[in-house]
């Protein structure tokens, strides 16, 4: 009887931290004691590990067993430590060589029969293990496709504790997962990933040329958008087609987005790597914790983080509670959100494109149709007043959409372009912006901070004249000025211009003030 050590990974937000798992099998009253700030799910690992070991036909030590998780001050949550605890106990009991497990990382939940089940957050956990150099990580077979996305890491997928123990004993080739392990692939995902539907196209939207143009500008520069109009004008259709205009995620962004969805449990086994920008559309009854992130014990990412590097669409925006809408202001500025609880603070990335859609009044009737709006001006102001001024000040573009007549619909069909055509122009504009921003940490116009925007990327004085006039008149705020300048740069990129002129700044100012 001796002490054996191995390693696992604890998740703090979307970052993996190495945890050393020690097991001591010695004299004393028989039982297993788990120390190191475990939560309820981890405390229950004692029974799962014992049953899995016995049912795999390995002897369970009839002695006092102490399992320590280091660092002891770091809270440990979840069932992904099961496999590391079992292997450490077997190493201390002499069932497997202790030196064989000392440098390996183990992730996985144990079934009572010894099966190794898939867990959440494997990708960020393997990324955390990769910080130690040439690491070898043992993962459940259900999570193998997700784990191999991390380069320079040796991934060993296993489906049963018996396979793992025999491999550790013999030291030959890694074990082949058992067929029944494939059935566990769906258990580590509770919902489909929030990707845009691939069969939708911008050509489906007819009669809204200004809104389609605004969508193209938003996609090219990563800007936020607000659409105001009655039902049936295509606001939801436009928002759903925005991801089809965006280029695919770069490798570092794809790993970042995939890690967030892995922690949230929304990563489907059929698509371990999210290569497309996500599209998230929460219901208007969603709570602040669902939008921003939170949880009483385990902090989960919210909708703003699930939409990272993608689109967050809030349909019927005035129906959301005002405090939920105002909570978006901080992540819109910083690109991240910090959730604080008694156990500590967790920071999630949240750099997304916000798309708001709203009806002009609660009854949603228009005055230019046979229906008559019965809402008073006070009711209308109160309804749209739920979208606070500071929130709308952070929205780069505002578009008013109206119902189109039959003649307008027929005339607009010859000007409609499909998503592929528009996406090519968007990609060209983004490449121009990326070339201009070479050597900086920013990749799109929307990411340029104000201090740099007015020093290195300030348009000419003639181009700035319309904005300074509005600034003097009080119709444009300092933050709004920054938004207009960023949109003007995007319009210049779409027009293949080296710098925005007065046409671009006038158009950007019109978009910020609201276009009919």
C-alpha positions as CSV (number, residue, x, y, z in Angstrom):
1,X,0.0,0.0,0.0
2,X,1.4,3.4,-1.0
3,X,0.5,6.8,-2.5
4,X,-0.2,7.2,-6.2
5,X,-0.6,10.4,-8.2
6,X,-2.2,11.3,-11.5
7,X,-3.7,14.4,-13.1
8,X,-7.0,15.7,-14.3
9,X,-8.4,19.2,-15.3
10,X,-10.9,21.5,-13.5
11,X,-12.8,24.0,-15.5
12,X,-13.0,27.6,-14.4
13,X,-15.3,29.2,-16.9
14,X,-13.8,28.1,-20.2
15,X,-10.3,27.8,-19.0
16,X,-8.8,24.5,-17.8
17,X,-6.6,24.3,-14.7
18,X,-4.5,21.2,-13.9
19,X,-5.6,19.3,-10.8
20,X,-3.3,16.7,-9.2
21,X,-5.2,13.7,-7.9
22,X,-3.5,11.8,-5.0
23,X,-4.7,8.6,-3.5
24,X,-3.4,7.1,-0.2
25,X,-4.3,3.5,0.7
26,X,-3.2,2.7,4.3
27,X,-4.2,1.3,7.6
28,X,-7.3,2.5,9.4
29,X,-11.0,2.2,9.3
30,X,-12.1,1.0,5.8
31,X,-13.7,3.8,3.7
32,X,-12.9,6.5,1.2
33,X,-12.5,10.1,2.1
34,X,-12.5,12.8,-0.6
35,X,-10.9,16.2,0.2
36,X,-10.1,19.3,-1.9
37,X,-13.4,21.3,-2.0
38,X,-15.5,18.8,-4.0
39,X,-19.1,19.6,-4.9
40,X,-22.1,17.2,-4.5
41,X,-21.5,15.5,-7.9
42,X,-17.9,15.0,-7.1
43,X,-18.5,13.7,-3.6
44,X,-20.8,11.0,-5.1
45,X,-17.8,9.8,-7.1
46,X,-16.9,7.5,-4.1
47,X,-19.8,5.2,-4.8
48,X,-19.4,5.3,-8.6
49,X,-15.7,4.6,-8.5
50,X,-16.1,1.7,-6.1
51,X,-18.9,0.0,-8.1
52,X,-17.1,0.5,-11.4
53,X,-13.9,-1.0,-10.0
54,X,-15.7,-4.1,-8.5
55,X,-17.9,-4.7,-11.5
56,X,-14.8,-4.5,-13.7
57,X,-13.4,-7.5,-11.7
58,X,-10.6,-5.6,-9.9
59,X,-10.1,-5.9,-6.1
60,X,-11.2,-3.0,-4.0
61,X,-8.8,-2.1,-1.2
62,X,-10.3,-3.1,2.2
63,X,-8.5,-0.2,3.9
64,X,-8.6,3.5,4.6
65,X,-8.5,5.5,1.3
66,X,-7.9,9.2,1.2
67,X,-8.2,11.0,-2.2
68,X,-6.8,14.5,-2.3
69,X,-7.5,17.0,-5.1
70,X,-4.8,19.7,-5.4
71,X,-4.9,22.7,-5.3
72,X,-7.1,22.3,-2.3
73,X,-8.4,25.9,-2.5
74,X,-9.8,25.5,-6.0
75,X,-13.5,24.4,-6.0
76,X,-13.9,21.1,-8.0
77,X,-17.2,20.5,-9.7
78,X,-18.7,17.8,-11.9
79,X,-18.1,14.2,-12.6
80,X,-15.2,14.4,-15.0
81,X,-12.8,13.5,-12.1
82,X,-14.2,9.9,-11.7
83,X,-11.7,8.3,-14.0
84,X,-8.7,10.1,-12.4
85,X,-9.8,9.1,-8.9
86,X,-10.3,5.4,-9.9
87,X,-6.9,5.2,-11.6
88,X,-5.2,6.9,-8.6
89,X,-6.7,4.4,-6.2
90,X,-5.8,1.5,-8.4
91,X,-2.3,2.8,-8.6
92,X,-2.0,3.1,-4.9
93,X,-3.4,-0.4,-4.4
94,X,-0.8,-1.8,-6.9
95,X,-3.3,-2.9,-9.5
96,X,-1.7,-0.6,-12.1
97,X,1.9,0.7,-12.1
98,X,2.1,4.0,-10.3
99,X,4.7,5.4,-12.7
100,X,2.5,4.8,-15.7
101,X,-0.2,7.1,-14.5
102,X,1.9,9.9,-13.0
103,X,2.2,12.0,-16.2
104,X,-1.2,11.2,-17.8
105,X,-4.4,13.3,-17.7
106,X,-7.7,11.5,-17.2
107,X,-11.2,12.8,-18.0
108,X,-14.4,10.9,-17.8
109,X,-17.4,9.9,-15.7
110,X,-17.8,6.3,-14.6
111,X,-20.9,4.2,-14.9
112,X,-21.6,1.6,-12.2
113,X,-20.7,-1.2,-14.7
114,X,-17.3,0.4,-15.5
115,X,-18.3,2.2,-18.7
116,X,-16.7,5.6,-19.3
117,X,-19.3,8.2,-20.1
118,X,-18.8,11.4,-22.0
119,X,-18.6,14.7,-20.1
120,X,-18.9,18.4,-20.8
121,X,-16.0,20.7,-21.5
122,X,-13.6,18.2,-22.9
123,X,-12.1,20.6,-25.5
124,X,-11.2,23.4,-23.0
125,X,-10.0,20.7,-20.6
126,X,-7.6,19.3,-23.2
127,X,-6.5,22.8,-24.1
128,X,-5.6,23.2,-20.4
129,X,-3.6,20.0,-20.4
130,X,-1.8,21.1,-23.6
131,X,-0.2,23.9,-21.7
132,X,2.1,21.3,-20.1
133,X,3.7,20.5,-23.5
134,X,3.6,17.0,-24.9
135,X,0.6,15.8,-22.9
136,X,-1.3,12.5,-23.1
137,X,-5.0,12.8,-22.2
138,X,-7.3,9.8,-21.7
139,X,-10.8,10.8,-22.6
140,X,-14.2,9.0,-23.1
141,X,-14.7,7.5,-26.5
142,X,-17.8,9.7,-26.9
143,X,-15.6,12.8,-26.6
144,X,-12.7,11.6,-28.8
145,X,-13.7,13.7,-31.9
146,X,-13.8,16.8,-29.8
147,X,-10.5,16.1,-28.0
148,X,-8.4,15.5,-31.1
149,X,-9.1,19.1,-32.3
150,X,-6.3,20.2,-30.0
151,X,-2.9,20.0,-31.8
152,X,0.2,18.5,-30.2
153,X,-1.7,16.4,-27.7
154,X,-1.8,12.6,-27.6
155,X,-5.5,11.6,-27.1
156,X,-6.3,8.1,-25.9
157,X,-10.0,7.3,-26.2
158,X,-11.4,4.6,-23.9
159,X,-14.9,3.1,-23.5
160,X,-14.5,1.0,-20.4
161,X,-12.4,1.0,-17.2
162,X,-11.3,-2.6,-17.9
163,X,-9.7,-1.6,-21.2
164,X,-7.9,1.3,-19.6
165,X,-6.5,-0.8,-16.8
166,X,-5.2,-3.5,-19.1
167,X,-3.6,-0.9,-21.3
168,X,-1.9,0.6,-18.2
169,X,-0.7,-2.8,-17.1
170,X,0.7,-4.0,-20.4
171,X,1.9,-0.7,-21.9
172,X,1.2,-1.7,-25.5
173,X,-0.9,0.1,-28.1
174,X,-3.8,2.3,-26.8
175,X,-7.1,0.4,-26.4
176,X,-9.8,0.4,-29.1
177,X,-13.1,1.8,-27.8
178,X,-15.9,-0.8,-27.4
179,X,-18.9,-0.5,-29.7
180,X,-21.3,0.3,-26.9
181,X,-19.3,3.4,-26.1
182,X,-20.7,5.0,-29.2
183,X,-24.1,5.0,-27.7
184,X,-22.8,7.5,-25.0
185,X,-22.0,10.0,-27.7
186,X,-25.3,11.8,-27.3
187,X,-25.2,12.0,-23.5
188,X,-22.7,14.8,-23.4
189,X,-24.9,17.1,-25.4
190,X,-28.3,18.3,-24.3
191,X,-29.2,20.6,-27.2
192,X,-28.2,21.2,-30.8
193,X,-25.5,23.8,-31.4
194,X,-26.7,27.3,-32.1
195,X,-25.5,27.5,-35.7
196,X,-27.4,29.1,-38.5
197,X,-29.6,26.9,-40.6
198,X,-27.7,26.1,-43.8
199,X,-30.6,26.1,-46.3
200,X,-31.7,29.7,-45.8
201,X,-30.7,32.4,-48.2
202,X,-30.8,36.2,-48.4
203,X,-32.6,35.9,-51.7
204,X,-35.7,34.8,-49.7
205,X,-36.2,38.4,-48.5
206,X,-37.9,40.6,-51.1
207,X,-39.1,44.2,-50.7
208,X,-36.5,45.4,-48.2
209,X,-33.5,46.7,-50.2
210,X,-32.3,49.1,-47.4
211,X,-32.5,46.4,-44.8
212,X,-30.6,44.0,-47.0
213,X,-27.9,46.6,-47.5
214,X,-27.7,47.2,-43.8
215,X,-27.3,43.5,-43.2
216,X,-24.4,43.5,-45.6
217,X,-22.7,46.4,-43.9
218,X,-23.2,44.7,-40.5
219,X,-21.6,41.5,-41.7
220,X,-18.7,43.3,-43.3
221,X,-17.8,45.3,-40.2
222,X,-19.2,43.3,-37.3
223,X,-21.7,46.0,-36.4
224,X,-24.9,45.9,-34.3
225,X,-28.3,46.4,-35.8
226,X,-31.8,47.5,-34.7
227,X,-34.8,46.9,-37.0
228,X,-38.1,48.7,-36.3
229,X,-41.2,47.8,-38.2
230,X,-44.6,46.1,-38.1
231,X,-45.0,42.3,-38.2
232,X,-44.6,40.6,-41.6
233,X,-42.0,42.9,-42.9
234,X,-39.1,40.4,-42.7
235,X,-37.2,41.4,-39.6
236,X,-36.8,37.8,-38.3
237,X,-36.0,36.5,-41.8
238,X,-33.3,39.1,-42.2
239,X,-31.7,38.4,-38.8
240,X,-31.7,34.6,-39.5
241,X,-29.8,35.2,-42.8
242,X,-27.1,37.3,-41.3
243,X,-24.9,34.3,-40.4
244,X,-25.0,33.2,-44.1
245,X,-23.2,36.4,-45.0
246,X,-20.4,35.9,-42.4
247,X,-17.1,34.2,-43.3
248,X,-16.2,31.0,-41.6
249,X,-14.4,31.1,-38.3
250,X,-10.7,31.1,-38.2
251,X,-9.0,28.3,-36.3
252,X,-8.4,30.1,-33.1
253,X,-11.9,31.6,-33.1
254,X,-13.4,28.2,-33.9
255,X,-11.6,26.5,-31.0
256,X,-12.8,29.4,-28.7
257,X,-16.4,29.1,-29.8
258,X,-16.3,25.3,-29.6
259,X,-14.9,25.4,-26.1
260,X,-17.8,27.6,-25.0
261,X,-20.4,25.3,-26.4
262,X,-18.6,22.3,-25.0
263,X,-18.9,23.7,-21.5
264,X,-22.5,24.6,-22.1
265,X,-23.3,21.1,-23.3
266,X,-24.7,22.3,-26.7
267,X,-22.0,20.8,-28.9
268,X,-23.4,17.9,-31.0
269,X,-21.3,14.8,-31.5
270,X,-21.8,15.0,-35.2
271,X,-20.1,18.4,-35.4
272,X,-17.2,18.5,-32.8
273,X,-15.7,21.7,-34.4
274,X,-17.9,24.8,-34.9
275,X,-16.6,26.3,-38.1
276,X,-19.5,28.7,-38.7
277,X,-20.5,31.7,-36.6
278,X,-23.2,30.8,-34.1
279,X,-26.7,32.2,-34.2
280,X,-28.5,32.5,-30.8
281,X,-32.1,33.7,-30.5
282,X,-33.3,33.5,-26.9
283,X,-37.0,33.8,-26.0
284,X,-38.2,37.1,-24.5
285,X,-39.0,35.4,-21.3
286,X,-35.4,34.5,-20.7
287,X,-33.9,35.6,-17.4
288,X,-30.8,37.6,-16.8
289,X,-28.9,34.5,-15.9
290,X,-29.9,32.8,-19.1
291,X,-28.8,35.8,-21.2
292,X,-25.6,36.8,-19.3
293,X,-24.7,33.5,-17.7
294,X,-24.8,32.2,-14.1
295,X,-25.9,29.4,-11.9
296,X,-26.1,28.7,-8.2
297,X,-23.4,26.0,-8.1
298,X,-21.9,25.5,-11.6
299,X,-21.6,28.8,-13.5
300,X,-22.7,28.2,-17.1
301,X,-22.2,30.6,-20.1
302,X,-25.3,32.5,-21.1
303,X,-26.7,33.5,-24.5
304,X,-24.2,36.3,-25.0
305,X,-21.3,33.8,-24.7
306,X,-23.0,31.2,-26.8
307,X,-23.2,33.9,-29.5
308,X,-19.5,34.7,-29.2
309,X,-18.0,35.4,-32.7
310,X,-21.6,35.2,-34.0
311,X,-25.0,36.8,-33.8
312,X,-27.3,37.3,-30.8
313,X,-30.8,38.0,-32.1
314,X,-33.4,39.4,-29.7
315,X,-36.8,39.3,-31.4
316,X,-39.6,41.4,-29.9
317,X,-36.8,43.2,-28.0
318,X,-39.2,45.5,-25.9
319,X,-40.8,42.4,-24.5
320,X,-37.6,41.5,-22.7
321,X,-37.3,42.8,-19.1
322,X,-35.5,46.1,-19.0
323,X,-32.8,45.0,-16.6
324,X,-32.0,42.1,-19.0
325,X,-31.6,44.5,-21.9
326,X,-29.5,46.9,-19.9
327,X,-27.2,44.0,-18.8
328,X,-26.1,43.8,-22.5
329,X,-24.4,47.1,-22.3
330,X,-21.2,45.9,-20.5
331,X,-20.4,42.9,-22.8
332,X,-21.1,45.1,-25.9
333,X,-18.3,47.4,-24.8
334,X,-15.8,45.0,-23.4
335,X,-16.4,41.8,-25.4
336,X,-16.6,39.6,-22.2
337,X,-18.8,39.1,-19.2
338,X,-17.9,38.4,-15.6
339,X,-20.2,36.4,-13.4
340,X,-19.5,36.7,-9.7
341,X,-20.8,34.2,-7.1
342,X,-19.8,33.4,-3.6
343,X,-17.4,30.7,-4.8
344,X,-15.6,33.1,-7.1
345,X,-15.8,35.0,-10.3
346,X,-15.8,33.4,-13.8
347,X,-15.2,35.4,-17.0
348,X,-16.6,34.3,-20.4
349,X,-15.9,35.8,-23.8
350,X,-18.8,37.6,-25.3
351,X,-17.9,39.4,-28.5
352,X,-21.0,39.2,-30.6
353,X,-23.1,41.1,-33.1
354,X,-26.4,42.2,-31.5
355,X,-29.5,42.3,-33.7
356,X,-32.7,43.8,-32.1
357,X,-36.1,43.7,-33.7
358,X,-39.1,45.6,-32.4
359,X,-42.6,46.5,-33.4
360,X,-43.5,50.2,-33.3
361,X,-46.2,49.7,-30.6
362,X,-47.7,46.9,-28.6
363,X,-50.7,46.4,-30.9
364,X,-48.3,46.2,-33.9
365,X,-50.8,47.7,-36.3
366,X,-49.8,50.2,-39.0
367,X,-51.5,53.4,-39.8
368,X,-51.0,53.0,-43.6
369,X,-53.1,49.8,-43.7
370,X,-56.8,49.2,-43.1
371,X,-56.0,48.3,-39.5
372,X,-56.0,51.3,-37.2
373,X,-53.4,51.6,-34.4
374,X,-55.2,52.4,-31.1
375,X,-52.0,53.0,-29.1
376,X,-51.6,56.5,-27.7
377,X,-48.3,58.3,-28.1
378,X,-47.7,57.7,-24.4
379,X,-48.1,53.9,-24.8
380,X,-45.8,53.9,-27.8
381,X,-43.1,55.9,-25.9
382,X,-43.4,53.6,-22.9
383,X,-43.2,50.5,-25.1
384,X,-40.1,51.5,-27.0
385,X,-38.7,53.2,-23.9
386,X,-37.8,49.7,-22.6
387,X,-34.9,50.0,-25.0
388,X,-32.9,52.5,-23.1
389,X,-30.9,55.3,-24.6
390,X,-27.5,53.9,-23.5
391,X,-28.3,50.5,-25.1
392,X,-29.4,52.1,-28.4
393,X,-26.3,54.3,-28.3
394,X,-24.3,51.1,-28.6
395,X,-26.2,50.0,-31.7
396,X,-24.3,51.1,-34.8
397,X,-27.1,50.9,-37.3
398,X,-30.9,51.5,-37.1
399,X,-33.3,50.6,-39.9
400,X,-37.0,51.2,-40.2
401,X,-38.7,48.5,-42.3
402,X,-42.2,49.0,-43.7
403,X,-44.7,46.8,-45.5
404,X,-44.2,46.7,-49.2
405,X,-46.9,46.8,-51.8
406,X,-47.3,44.2,-54.5
407,X,-45.7,46.5,-57.1
408,X,-42.7,47.1,-54.8
409,X,-42.3,43.4,-54.3
410,X,-42.3,42.6,-58.0
411,X,-39.9,45.4,-58.8
412,X,-37.4,44.4,-56.1
413,X,-37.1,40.8,-57.3
414,X,-34.7,41.8,-60.1
415,X,-32.3,43.4,-57.5
416,X,-32.3,40.5,-55.0
417,X,-28.9,38.8,-54.5
418,X,-28.3,35.4,-52.9
419,X,-26.2,35.0,-49.8
420,X,-23.2,33.6,-51.7
421,X,-22.9,36.7,-53.8
422,X,-23.2,39.1,-50.9
423,X,-20.9,36.9,-48.7
424,X,-18.1,37.3,-51.4
425,X,-18.3,41.1,-51.1
426,X,-18.3,40.8,-47.3
427,X,-15.3,38.6,-47.4
428,X,-13.4,41.1,-49.6
429,X,-14.3,44.0,-47.3
430,X,-13.1,42.0,-44.3
431,X,-9.9,41.2,-46.0
432,X,-9.3,44.9,-46.7
433,X,-10.0,45.7,-43.0
434,X,-7.7,42.9,-41.8
435,X,-4.9,44.1,-44.1
436,X,-5.3,47.7,-42.8
437,X,-5.3,46.4,-39.2
438,X,-2.2,44.2,-39.7
439,X,0.0,44.3,-36.6
440,X,-2.9,45.1,-34.2
441,X,-5.0,42.7,-32.1
442,X,-8.2,43.7,-34.0
443,X,-9.6,42.1,-37.1
444,X,-12.8,44.1,-37.9
445,X,-13.8,47.7,-37.8
446,X,-16.2,47.2,-34.9
447,X,-13.3,46.1,-32.7
448,X,-11.2,49.3,-33.1
449,X,-11.1,51.2,-29.8
450,X,-11.9,54.9,-29.6
451,X,-8.4,56.0,-28.7
452,X,-6.9,54.5,-31.9
453,X,-10.0,55.3,-34.0
454,X,-9.5,59.1,-33.7
455,X,-5.7,59.0,-34.0
456,X,-4.7,56.4,-36.6
457,X,-8.0,55.9,-38.4
458,X,-9.7,59.3,-38.3
459,X,-11.3,60.3,-41.7
460,X,-10.5,63.5,-43.4
461,X,-11.9,66.8,-42.2
462,X,-14.4,67.1,-45.1
463,X,-15.7,63.6,-44.3
464,X,-16.0,64.4,-40.6
465,X,-18.0,67.6,-41.2
466,X,-21.5,66.0,-41.2
467,X,-20.8,64.2,-37.9
468,X,-19.3,67.2,-36.2
469,X,-22.3,69.2,-37.1
470,X,-24.6,66.6,-35.5
471,X,-22.2,66.5,-32.5
472,X,-22.5,70.3,-32.1
473,X,-26.3,70.1,-32.4
474,X,-26.6,67.4,-29.7
475,X,-28.1,64.8,-31.9
476,X,-24.9,62.7,-31.8
477,X,-23.1,61.5,-28.7
478,X,-19.4,60.9,-28.4
479,X,-20.0,57.1,-28.4
480,X,-22.3,57.5,-31.4
481,X,-19.5,59.4,-33.2
482,X,-17.3,56.4,-32.7
483,X,-20.0,54.1,-34.1
484,X,-20.5,56.2,-37.1
485,X,-16.8,56.4,-37.9
486,X,-16.5,52.6,-37.7
487,X,-19.5,52.1,-40.1
488,X,-18.0,54.7,-42.5
489,X,-14.8,52.6,-42.6
490,X,-16.9,49.5,-43.4
491,X,-18.7,51.3,-46.2
492,X,-15.4,52.4,-47.6
493,X,-14.1,48.8,-47.5
494,X,-17.2,47.6,-49.4
495,X,-16.6,50.4,-52.0
496,X,-12.9,49.4,-52.3
497,X,-11.8,52.8,-51.1
498,X,-8.7,53.5,-49.1
499,X,-10.4,55.9,-46.7
500,X,-14.0,57.0,-46.1
501,X,-15.3,60.1,-47.9
502,X,-18.3,62.3,-47.3
503,X,-20.6,59.8,-49.0
504,X,-19.6,57.1,-46.6
505,X,-19.9,59.3,-43.5
506,X,-23.3,60.6,-44.6
507,X,-24.5,57.1,-45.2
508,X,-23.1,55.9,-41.9
509,X,-24.7,58.9,-40.1
510,X,-28.1,58.1,-41.7
511,X,-27.8,54.5,-40.6
512,X,-27.0,55.5,-37.0
513,X,-29.9,58.0,-36.8
514,X,-32.3,55.6,-38.4
515,X,-33.1,55.0,-42.1
516,X,-36.6,54.7,-43.6
